[in-house]
Amino acid sequence: MSNLYWLTDAQMERLKPFFPQSHGKPRVDDRRVLSGIIFINRNGLRWRDAPKEYGPAKTFYNRWKRWSDYGVFARIMVGLAAEHAAHKTIMIDATHLKAHRTASSPCVKKGGSNVSPS
């Protein structure tokens, strides 16, 4: 797959101060796992649909879950935003809504009448 996302060396250096310390067994390659997490979130995929180049989906799902619970990603966002604390607004929108094509039909309701109340 040619459109895989990989973090650069410079990006990894900026993120390393926010990573928790490894205790005991060394972690799997941070670049590969974080690139997989970003790829999944950017493309709105299920964890199991991740390309094999990122490794087992369970590995980066577990890292995402554990680091989310520890607040690592929140610290990354706050830390990176604080580096450029000039007067500008930073907004992140991860909204993804999916509706069936019949969901927008204003007149027909299942089990109801087509007459609106007066």
C-alpha positions in Angstrom: 0.0 0.0 0.0 1.7 3.2 -1.1 -0.4 5.7 0.9 0.7 4.5 4.3 1.5 7.2 6.9 4.8 7.2 8.7 6.0 9.6 11.3 9.3 11.3 10.5 12.4 11.4 12.7 11.8 15.1 13.5 8.2 14.3 14.5 9.3 11.4 16.7 11.9 13.6 18.5 9.1 16.2 19.3 6.9 13.4 20.7 9.4 11.5 22.7 9.3 13.7 25.8 5.6 12.9 26.2 6.0 9.1 26.1 5.8 7.2 29.4 8.8 5.4 30.6 9.1 1.7 29.6 9.0 -0.6 32.6 10.4 -4.1 32.3 10.0 -5.5 28.7 10.9 -3.0 26.0 8.1 -1.6 23.9 7.4 -2.4 20.3 8.7 0.2 17.9 7.0 3.5 18.8 7.2 4.9 15.3 5.4 1.9 13.8 2.7 1.7 16.4 2.0 5.5 16.5 2.0 5.7 12.7 -0.6 2.8 12.7 -2.8 4.6 15.2 -2.7 7.8 13.2 -3.5 5.9 10.0 -6.5 4.2 11.6 -7.9 7.4 13.1 -7.2 9.5 9.9 -9.0 7.0 7.7 -11.8 6.0 10.1 -10.9 2.3 9.9 -11.6 -0.5 12.3 -8.5 -1.6 14.2 -8.5 -5.0 12.4 -8.5 -3.3 9.0 -5.1 -1.8 9.5 -2.4 -2.6 6.9 -0.1 -5.4 8.0 2.9 -3.1 7.6 2.0 -1.5 11.0 2.1 -4.9 12.7 -0.7 -6.7 14.6 -3.7 -4.5 15.1 -4.0 -5.7 18.7 -0.6 -4.2 19.5 -1.5 -0.7 18.5 -5.1 -0.9 19.8 -3.6 -1.9 23.2 -1.1 1.0 23.1 -3.9 3.4 22.1 -6.1 2.2 24.9 -3.4 2.2 27.6 -2.0 5.6 26.6 -5.5 7.1 26.4 -6.3 5.9 29.9 -3.0 7.3 31.1 -3.6 10.7 29.4 -0.6 10.5 27.2 -2.3 11.7 24.0 -3.9 14.6 26.0 -0.5 15.6 27.2 0.9 15.4 23.7 -1.9 17.7 22.4 -1.5 20.2 25.3 2.3 20.2 25.0 2.4 20.7 21.3 -0.2 23.4 21.5 1.8 25.2 24.2 4.9 25.3 22.0 3.1 27.8 19.8 1.0 29.6 22.3 0.7 32.8 20.2 -2.8 34.3 19.8 -4.3 31.7 17.5 -7.0 29.2 17.8 -6.3 25.5 17.5 -9.2 23.2 16.9 -9.3 19.5 16.2 -12.4 17.9 14.9 -12.7 14.1 14.7 -16.4 14.0 14.0 -17.5 11.2 11.8 -21.2 10.6 11.3 -22.8 8.0 9.2 -26.5 7.9 8.4 -28.6 5.6 6.2 -29.8 7.3 3.0 -33.4 7.1 4.2 -32.6 8.9 7.5 -33.2 12.3 5.8 -36.8 11.5 4.7 -38.8 14.2 6.6 -42.3 12.9 5.8 -42.3 9.2 6.5 -41.9 7.8 9.9 -42.0 4.1 10.6 -45.3 3.1 12.2 -46.6 6.7 12.1 -48.8 8.8 9.9 -47.7 11.3 7.2 -49.8 14.0 8.7 -48.0 16.6 10.9 -49.7 17.8 14.1 -51.6 21.1 13.8 
